[in-house]
Amino acid sequence: MLRIITQRAEALAELRRICDRTHDDQVVHKEATVREVIQAVKRQGDRAVLHYTEEYDQLTLTAEELRVSGSELDAAYQQVSKELLDAIRLACRKIEAFHRQRVPKSWVRFEDAEVVLGKRYTPVDRAGLYVPGGRAAYPSTVLMNAIPARVAKVPRIVMTTPPGPDKSVNPAVLVAAQEAGVQEIYRVGGAQAIAALAYGTETIPKVDVVTGPGNIYVTLAKKLVYGTVGIDSLAGPSEVLVIADEAANPVHVAADLLAQAEHDPMAAAILLTTDTALANKVVAEVKQQLVNHPRRMLTEKAIAHYGLVVVVDSLDAAVELSNEFAPEHLELEVTDPWGLLEKIRHAGAIFLGCSTPEAVGDYLAGPNHTLPTSGSARYASALGVETFMKHSSLIQYSPEALDQVAGAIDVLAKAEGLISHADSVQLRVQGDTLDAEA
């Protein structure tokens, strides 16, 4: 059950342990397995994809069954309720509206002496989205990955997702994919799906960027194919950190902690509070809310291993610990969240006030829920439109402008021993001079 800690040194040690929870001795062994899968898919294409799907997922498919058919896509709309379809469409509108504000703009600036500088942003040609299956269906993950790609105007958006035992893909996932603009869906998961997207097979196209969360095998596969393709991040198990004062409702805080813990047995749920009474009430409330929880076994495991309550002397002390942990999700359930916000340096997404549970961001507030985990919020950001775009520098010099800087370039190039660099400028300058004299 949830532990309560009051000593700063012990709290720091526990937070570091939780942050490092994916760095176990089994990772090296798992990475070797993933490397083998990737090499096989690279060499054998569909044949390897089908082999590993049968070996790891106990599912026998043919190459023709890999792509989800048009009739399946049409049927999915008949299998979801009107309420769910309406909710998906509402989420689409809100997520798209937010991400449209993030589209980077190309620009050109005319400097003195006829110099033109700028940046030109263009989308990648093909985006590959990975949507996990297994313990649950995640239509929200489809929306959060596909909509930024569509807003970026990626011409071809494809998706892979592991099917169920009957070879079907969850209809809510299929509907979400169609609403969000995915053009092709393939029923394959695991490291073999990432390898197929990175290198291409006879059936699955090679893409330029792979995004989306998954288990440790998916994460390791993304790590190993990075460089062949771009990736969004190496997502670890999910996590929430709540900073709360006496204004927080213990029932709500407990629900927020459990909302994170129910994701995965390695999910982390942490409370930092200045109120000892609140800490005790939250611990009791977590226990109570778990009694009839449909995912009780999984959630209890997460809480037991990676759940934590820390009582601190002040909100400043809570912020210091939070910044050390750099949480994926940070909830500020305090009287003045905006005042506290100024002191927050590292967090993937910040939820301000007692009426803003993380679930709002998970589904339809608009900002992306694919966020940096395991402390990477210190240097990384959420998935966004920029993930599916790249920029090219624009540079144009007139003959007069080149002449003005030729001497400095000559000195720098020769200092580095790069004579042809110097010549490439001097020959132009000298040629222009000779042309003028002629």
N, C-alpha and C positions, 0 to 999 in steps of 0.2 A: 504494500500500500504506500501511499505518498509519505515521504519523509520530510520532517521539518528540521531545518538547520538554522542556527543563529550565529555561527562563527564565520567571519569573512574568509579566512584561509581555507576552511573546509568547503565553503560554498564555491570558491574559485576552483578548488581541486575537482569537485563534482561537476562543475560546468565544463571543465576541460575534458573530463572523462566522457561526458555526454557528447561533446563536440567531436571527439575522436572515436565514436562508437563504431564507425565503419572500417577502422584501420585494424582489422584482426589478422591473425596468422593465416587464415584461409584465403585471403585476397590473392596471394601469390599463386596458389593452386588454381583458383577460379580464373585468374588472368591467363594462365597457360591454357586452360580449357577454351576460353573465349578466343585466344589467338589461333588455336587449331580450327575452330568454327569459321573464323574470318578467312583464313587461308583456303579452306575447303570451298567456301562460297565463292571466293575470288576465282578459283580454278574451275569449279564444276557448275557454278550457277544454280539453276533450278534444282538440279539433282541433289546438291548438298542442302539446299533449303528444305526440300521435302524430307531428306534423310534425318536432319536434326529436329524437324517438327515431329516426326514419328518417334525419335529417340527420347526427346525431352518432354514433349507434350502428349505423347501416346495418341497421336492423331495421324491417320493415314490420308494424305491428300494427293491428288494428281496436279500436274502443272496447270491444267485447265481450270481447276477449282481454286487456284490461288486468288484470282481476281473476283471480287464480289460483283455479281451480275446486276444488270439493270432491273431485272424483275425482282431481285431481292431488295434493291434500293426502293423501288416503288412500293413493295409490300410493307416495308418498315413503317411507312406513314399510316398504314392501317393498323399497326400493332402498338402505336403509342396513343395515349389519351390526348384529348383536345387540350386539357390543362397543361400537360407536359409540353406539347407542341407550342402553345402560347408562351410558356416560360422560356423555352429555348429561343424563340423569336425575340422575346423581350431582352434576353441576355445578349443575343446577337447585336441588337440595336445599340445597347449601352456599351458593349465592348468595342464595337466599331467606332462609335462616336468618340470614345476616349482615344483610341489609337490613331484616328485621323488627325488629332492634334499633335501627334508625335512624328509625322512624316517629315524627314529632313528635306530642306529646300536647296536646290542647286543655286549657286551664286557666282557672279563674275564682278570683279572690281577693276577699274581702269586706274592704274597708278600713274605717277609722273613719268615723263620721258618714254611714253608709248609702251608701257609694260601692262600686260593683262594677266591677272591671276584669278583663280576661282576653284570651285569644287563642283563636280557633277555626280549626282547620286543616281544609281540605277539598281533595279532589283536583280536578284539571281535568276537564272533561267528556270531552275527546278528546285522545289522545296519538298523534303521528305519529312512527314510527321509521324512520330511514334506515339501511339495511345495505348497505355497498359490495360490489361484485362485481369483475369485471375480472380482476386478477392471481390472485385466490384466492377461495375461499368462506369465509365467516366466521360459522359458527353460534355461536361464542362471543360475537360482537358482538350477535347477536340476544338471547341470554340476558341480557347485561349491560344492555341497554336495556329489554327487555320486563319482566323480573322486578321491578325497582323500580317500574315503572308498575302492575303487577298488585298488588304489596304496598301501594301507595298507594291501591288500589281505584279506579283510573281506569275508568269504565264502558265506554269504547270505545277499544281499542288497535288501530291500523292500522299497516301496514308497507309500505314501498316498497323494491324492490331491483332492480338491473338484471339482465335475463335474459341467457342465453347466446345464441350465434348461432342456435340452433334454437328460440329462444323459451322454453326451459325454465328453471326456477329450480332451483338446486342442491338435491337432496333433503335433505341434512343441514340446510340453512338452513330448509327447509319444516318438517322435523320439530322442529327447535329452536324455531321460532316457535309451533308448536302446543303443545309441552310448556310453553312459557313464558307462554301465555295470549293470544297475538295472535289477533284475531278476523277480520281482513281483510288480505290480502296483494295488492299490486299490482306487476306486473312493469314497472317504470319506474325509471330512474336519472337521475343528473345534476341540473343546475339545474332542469330541468322537473319533476322529482319534488318538489323542495323547494317550488317555486312552487305545484304542485297541492295539496300539504298545507297551505300557508299560506292559499290563497284558495279552494280547493275547485274541483272541476269537475263535470260531469254525472255522472261515475263515481266519482271520488276525493273523499272527504269533507274538508271544512275542519276542521283540528284547532286546538287551543289551544297545544300545545307540540310543537316538532320537536327530536328528538335523534338523535345518531348521527354518526359520522365519515364523511368522504368526500374526494374529491380537491379541488383548488383551486376548481373550479367549484361544487361542492357547498358548500364553506366560504363562498365569496363570496355564494352564494344565501342561505345562512342569515343572513349579515351583513345583507343587503339586506331580508330579510323580517322581521327582528327589530323588534318593535314591533307588527306585525300579529299575530305569534305570539311566544311565548317560545321560547328555544333553550337548549340545555345549555351550549355553548361554541363557539368558533371553533377547531376542532382543526386543528393543523398536522401535518406529518410527525412520526412517532414518534421517540422518543429514549430512550437509556439512558445513565446515568453510573454507573460502578463505582468505588468507593473501595476499594483493596486494600492490604494490607500483606504481609509475608513469609509469613503463614499461608495466603494464597490459593493455589489450585491454578491454574497458568497454562492448563492444558487447559480447565478449567471457565470461567475468565474469558474466554478466547477464544470459547468456545461461546456465552456470554452476549452478547458483543459482536455476534457473527454472527446470533444470534437476533433482534436488533433490526434489523441491517442488511438482513436478507432481506425485511423488510416492504416496502421502497420505496427507490428510488434516492436519495431525499432524507432517508432515515432517518439519525439520528446515533448513533454508538457511541463512547463516551469512557471512557477509563481514567485515573484519577488514582492514583498509587501512590508509596509511599515507598521501594520496592525496585527499584533499577535492573536487577538480574538478572531479576526478575519481568517488568519492562517488555519486555526483550529476548526473553524466552521467549514472552510473549503475542504479540508481533509475529510470531515464527516460527510459532507454533501457528495463528494466524489464517490465515497463508499455507497451511499444511498442510491445515487443515480445509476450505479453499476448493477444493482440487484436484478433488474429485469432487462438489462441491456442486451440487444440481439447479437452484438459482437463482443460479448463479455470476456471470453477467454483471451482473445487477441488484445483487447483494450487493457485488461488487467495486467497482461504481460508487459505492455509498453509502460504503463504507470509504475509497475514494480521496479523495472530496470532503469527507466529514463524519465520518471516523474520526479519532481523536486519542488519543495516549498522552502523559500529562504526568507527569514524575518530580518529586516535591515533597520538601521537606526534612522535613516532618512531616505527621501526620494533620490537625493544626489547619490547616495550609496547604491541604490537600486540601479540608477542609470550607469554608474561605473561598471557594475557587474554585467549589465546588459551589453554595454559597448565591448566588453571583453569577449562575450559570447557571440555577438553579431548575429542575432536570430534571423531566421527566415521570415517569420511573422512576429510582430511586436504589437501587443495591445496595451494602450495607456488608459487603464480604467481608474482615472484619478480626477480630482476636482477641477484641475486646470491642465488639461492635456496639452494645449498649445503652448503654455509656458514651459512645460517639461520638454516639448519637442525640440526646442533650441539646443538642448544638451545632448540629444541623440545623434551619434555619428555613424553608427553601423546598424542597418536593418534592411531586409528585403522589401517589406511592406509594413507600414505603420498605421494602426487603427486607433483613431482618437476618440476617447470618450466611452462612457458606459453603454451607449446605445449602438455601438459599432462592433459587433462580433466579427471574427475572422471570416465566418461563413458568407458575409456580405461580399467580401472581396473574392472568395472562392468561386462565386457563381455569377454575379452580374453587376457589381459596382462599376466595372469598366477597366480599371488597371489589371494588368496581367497577374495570374496566380502562379505562373511558372517562375520561381524565385530562387535566388542563391541560398544554398544550405551549408551546413557544417562549417560555419564561420566564414564562408566565402563572400558574405555580404560586406566584408571589409574592403573588397576590391571589385566586386561584380554587381550587376544590376539585373532587373527583371527582363524576361524575354519581351521583345517589342518589335515594332516595324523595322528598326535598325538591324535586327538579327537577320533579316531577309534582304538587306541592301548592302551595297558597297559603294565607296566613292573613289573617283579619279580626280587627281589634281589637274588643273588647267593652267598652262603657262605659255605666254606668248611675248617675245621680245622683238622690238623693231631693230633694224641695223644700228640706229643711234643708241638705243638702250643697251644693246650688247657691247658696243664700243665703250660705254661708260664703266662697265664692270669687268671688261676683259682682263685688265691688269690684275685685279684681285683674284680672279679665277685662275689666272696663270700662276700666281704665287702659291695659291692653295694646292693646285694640282701637282706642281713640281715638288712641293713639300711632302706630298704623299707618294712621289715617285711615279705618278701617272701621266706620262709624257703625252700620250695620245689625247687625254682629256684636255690638256693645255693646247695641243695642236688643233683640236676640233673647234676651239674658239678663235685662236690666233689666225688660222687660215681664213676664217670668215672675215675677220676684221681687216686683215691685210688685203684680202681679195676685194673688199668694198673700197678700200683706199686706192688700190690699183685701178679699179673700174672708174673711180671718180677722176683720177689723174688722166686716164685715157680719154 
